[in-house]
Amino acid sequence: MKDVPEIFGSLVFNDSVMSQRLPADTYESLHKTIEEGKALDLTVANAVAAAMKDWAIEKGATHYTHWFQPLTGITAEKHDSFVSPQPDGRAIMEFSGKELIKGEPDASSFPSGGLRATFEARGYTAWDPTSYAFIKDDSLCIPTVFCSYSGEVLDTKTPLLRSMEVINAKAVRLLHLLGETDVQRVNSTVGAEQEYFLIDKELYNQRKDIVITGRSLFGAKPPKGQELDDHYFGAIKPVVMAYMQDLNEELWKVGVYAKTEHNEAAPAQHELAPVYASTNTAVDQNQLTMEMMKKVAERHGLACLLHEKPFDGVNGSGKHNNWSLATDSGKNLFKPGKKPQDNLTFLVFLCAVIAAVDRNQDLLRISAAGAGNDHRLGASEAPPAILSVFLGDELTNILEAIEKGEHGDNKKAEQVQTGVEVLPDFKKDTADRNRTSPFAFTGNKFEFRMIGSSFSVADANIVLNTAVADVLDELSDQLDGQPKEKIVPLATAWMARTIKAHKRIIYNGNNYSDEWVAEAERRGLFNLRTTADAVPLFVSEKNVALFTRHHIFTKNEIASRCEIMLDNYCKINNIEALTMLDMAKKEIMPAALAYANLVMSNLKLKKEIGLAIENTEVFRLNEKLDKLTEQLSRDIASLEATLRALDKSADSLIRSAYYRDYILPAMEKLRVTADKLEETVAEEYWPYPTYNELLFHVK
């Protein structure tokens, strides 16, 4: 049994380590940099670098790397050793403050969306002292931001940190106007629940589609899927439990508060949930978590799939982003209290979130947009592509009362009667949960459930922080300079107007129903079904104004991100289409023809010995195979022709629409035919593992 407190954070250069290893004045100066944004003196940086190096070497590290998050969705790192040659031929281990503060990776090979020409290679990484350094694979990893030579932002961390500063400044300003003058800082916090699949590594290696694209492009439904719900919260299988225990240990070492683990609804699907942390830290740690999940799986003969929809017909995987705001005194601004109708601060911030979500439905949808997630959103286990806010009946009633100028009332918590004498009765929550809602209030936080499993949660939190800060700023402008006695009436009047203007976004019903789709359209809500529908709105006048007003992005940086997302959508769909064609021509068609030859040989033999063949089972099977192989041939030709017709010189907006409207339907048609063949061809002839094997093989 591992000593968890002993190993937790053992590979992190955290505050506890810094307080022990840094001189008192250096430690104090560094804290001012972290907490107050003070400039970091090079003398301090040199002292921190020396302490970091000594600590890392003691932990077995030989190299250091600036660990950054470019616009690829994953992290990047370039490793340099601590080794420094000496004139006498010896080597010593050195690491300077300059090396800590700044790195210089090649920026030309990372996505820039047209901000940089290919030949313009210089880029910079700069130390983010608000995120702890850690050791991974015998290297000291230093979290950094990443920008181009001319200063354009080329990562997700820089705008995230900017958004955190904006929400801090705007929230503190409003709290002071509301009378909470003791608050000096407001921090956004996140807990990112991570869903994933585990399948046998040997079977994984036999599936060209899953290896190349992360999902199964073909696959007939197995006799049993998730109909019985026996996997959800079921007993964890020994191989999976060993994996989870190993994963927890690795995550704990690098300071990730991995807490909850369980089987999810689909066969072979699981979930890991951490304790919430400061948003910047949570984003870093979720990136580490995804990397560790894949790495640890290899040790156990497994493959970890983070694609949003690796298997058709069963639940896909998302990432639930639990977002909240907390003051430096530890107060959660979204905690309703026993009497939420009397909690002005809570109600004001609640109304600000409602307004922010309604105004920025498109941006939140864009933050969850991607080719993989398009297959998941709107399916039976995921929220639809329509944004709405779930509050529950109690809070909805309170807001309705405020809109009418009345004082709302909250329900008294009811007792759940177990009916068994030895079991205790207990109080139930005043609101149920709504698993179909994309943006649900869950007690003291908001759970944004649209994000895909493989995504960085940075983008969604950039939008949340900035959008809510914008609304808070508007209210502060109205309250600023007003007499103290007018603050509450003015804030209450603002809430009434806000609720009236944005209550269309509140929905407590079943988001999966057809009725909601029609109702959402009547309310004028966006229904951006695909990435190609959503991403072009990124560069709308409203969105450019929001981000530039708060200095999160420049107009050019917004345009570049739009271009990157659309280009990535096109590239992913193109790779998937080419992989489908490769598998259909080289694996599926040969297998189908081989089996058809067997059937025809049997038919021919029966005919030669004088047996009647018409209307026999083998006759019908032969006809079916003939029709399906001919259809497969036509579908292959159709997809190839559709791909050839693509204007590769067109801009990404036109190409993304073409993939959505023509190539994806052609791919789906090919899949339907191939899956029918899988249901028809004998199992020993089928060229790759089926869903039956993939979903139920791990024990």
Buried (B, 14 or more C-beta within 10 A) or exposed (E): EEEEEEBBBBBBBBBEBBEEBBEEEBBEBBBEBBEEEEEBBEEBBBBBBBBBBBBBBEBEBBBBBBBBBBBBBEBBBBBEBBEEEEEEEEEEBBBBBEBBBBBEBEBBEBBBBEBBEEEBBEBBBBBBBBBBBBBBEEBBBBBBBBBBEEEBBBBBBBBBBBBBBBBBBBBBBBBBBBEBEEBBBBBBBBBBBBBBBBBBBEBBEBBBBBEBBBBBBBBBBBEEBBEEEEBBEEEBBEBBEBBBEBBBBBBBBBBBBBEEBEBBBBBBBBBBBBEBBBBBBBBBBBBBBBBBBBBBBEEBEBBBBBBBBBBBBBBBBBBBBBBBBBBBEEBBBBBBEEEBBEBBBBBBBBBBBBBBBBBBBBBBBBBBBBBBBBBBBBBEBBBBBBBBBBBBEBBBBBBBBBBEEEEBEBEEEEEEEEEEEEEEEEEEEBBEBBBBBBBBBBBBBBBBBBBBBBBBBBBBBBBBBBBBBBBBBBBBEEBEEEEEEEBEEBBBBBBBEBBEBBBBBBBBBEBBEEEBBEBBEEBEBBBBBBBBBBBBBBBBEEBBEBBBEBEBBBEEBBBBBBBBBBBBBBBBBBEBBBBBBBBBBEBBBEBBBEBBEBBBEBBEEBEEEEEEBEEEEBBEBBEBBEEBBEBBBEBBEBBBEBBEEBEEEEEBBEBBBBBBEBBBBBBEBBBEBBBBBBEBBEEEBBBBBBBBBBBBBBE
